[in-house]
Amino acid sequence: MDLCTVFSNLLDNAIEAAKVVKEADREIGVSARKTGSFWLLTVKNYTIYKVEISDRIKTTKSNEKEHGFGIGNVHRVVEKCGGEFQLDCRKVGENYIFTAEVMLPLKNSRAG
C-alpha cells in the first residue's frame, strides 16, 4: 500500500504537469531499481512552472483546499518506512525539469 501511495502521487503530479507543457516537450521519465539494500524510485517531468521545493508544494489547480496533498503523502510514507525523499526543479531551455527521488530500505524477506 505504501509503494502505491508513493508511486501514484508522484506519477499523478507528473501527468498533471505534462498537460500544460507544449506537446513536443511532454515527457515523463520513471525509473525504479534496487541498489544495495534500498529501492530507488525516480520520477522526472517537464513543467512550465518553477516549483518552490517545500514540504507542501503549492498546487497549480484552482481549488487549493482540495489539492496539493500528494507530496505530503509521499513524505509521510517515506518517513514511516525510514527512507529518504528529495525533490529538485531546474531550468532547462524554456521549461523546468522537476525530479522526485524516493529511496526506501528493502525489508529482509527472510525475517520473521
C-alpha positions in Angstrom: 0.0 0.0 0.0 2.9 2.4 0.8 4.5 1.9 -2.5 1.2 2.5 -4.3 0.8 5.8 -2.4 4.3 6.9 -3.4 4.1 5.8 -7.0 0.6 7.1 -7.6 1.1 10.5 -6.1 4.4 11.1 -8.0 3.0 9.9 -11.3 -0.3 11.8 -10.9 1.8 15.0 -10.3 4.0 14.3 -13.3 0.9 13.8 -15.6 -0.7 17.0 -14.4 2.4 19.0 -15.0 2.8 17.4 -18.5 -0.6 18.6 -19.5 0.4 22.2 -19.7 3.8 21.7 -21.4 4.0 22.1 -25.2 3.3 18.7 -26.8 6.8 18.4 -28.2 8.2 18.8 -24.7 5.8 16.4 -22.9 8.0 13.7 -21.3 7.8 11.8 -18.1 10.7 9.5 -17.0 10.2 6.8 -14.4 13.0 4.6 -13.1 12.8 2.0 -10.3 15.7 -0.1 -9.3 17.2 -2.0 -6.4 20.5 -0.5 -5.3 22.2 -2.3 -2.4 19.6 -2.7 0.3 17.4 0.1 -1.0 14.7 0.5 -3.6 15.1 3.8 -5.6 12.3 5.4 -7.5 12.9 8.4 -9.7 10.2 10.4 -11.5 11.1 13.3 -13.8 8.9 15.5 -15.8 8.9 18.8 -17.6 6.8 21.7 -16.3 6.3 25.3 -17.3 6.4 26.3 -13.6 9.4 26.9 -11.3 8.4 24.7 -8.4 9.4 26.0 -5.0 10.6 23.0 -3.0 9.0 22.6 0.4 7.1 20.0 2.4 3.8 21.1 0.8 4.3 22.2 -2.8 1.7 24.8 -3.9 -0.8 23.3 -6.3 -1.5 24.9 -9.6 -5.1 23.8 -9.5 -7.8 26.4 -8.8 -9.2 24.7 -5.7 -6.2 24.7 -3.4 -8.2 23.4 -0.4 -8.9 20.1 -2.1 -5.5 19.6 -3.8 -1.8 19.8 -3.1 -1.5 16.9 -0.6 0.4 14.4 -2.7 3.9 15.4 -1.8 2.9 15.4 1.9 1.5 11.9 1.5 4.8 10.8 -0.1 6.8 12.4 2.8 4.7 10.6 5.4 5.2 7.2 3.7 9.0 7.8 3.3 9.4 8.9 6.9 7.3 5.9 8.2 9.4 3.5 6.2 12.8 5.1 7.2 13.6 6.2 3.7 14.8 9.4 2.1 13.0 11.8 -0.3 14.5 14.5 -2.4 12.9 17.0 -4.8 14.6 19.2 -7.4 13.4 21.7 -10.0 15.9 23.1 -12.6 15.5 25.4 -15.6 16.0 23.5 -18.9 15.5 25.6 -22.0 12.1 27.4 -21.8 10.8 24.8 -19.3 11.8 23.3 -15.9 12.5 19.7 -15.1 11.1 18.5 -11.8 12.7 15.4 -10.2 11.4 13.4 -7.3 13.6 10.7 -5.8 12.5 8.2 -3.2 14.8 5.8 -1.5 13.2 3.1 0.7 15.0 0.4 2.6 14.2 -3.1 1.5 12.8 -5.4 4.1 14.6 -8.7 4.6 12.2 -11.3 3.2 13.7 -14.0 5.4 13.0 -12.0 8.6 10.2 -13.4 10.8 
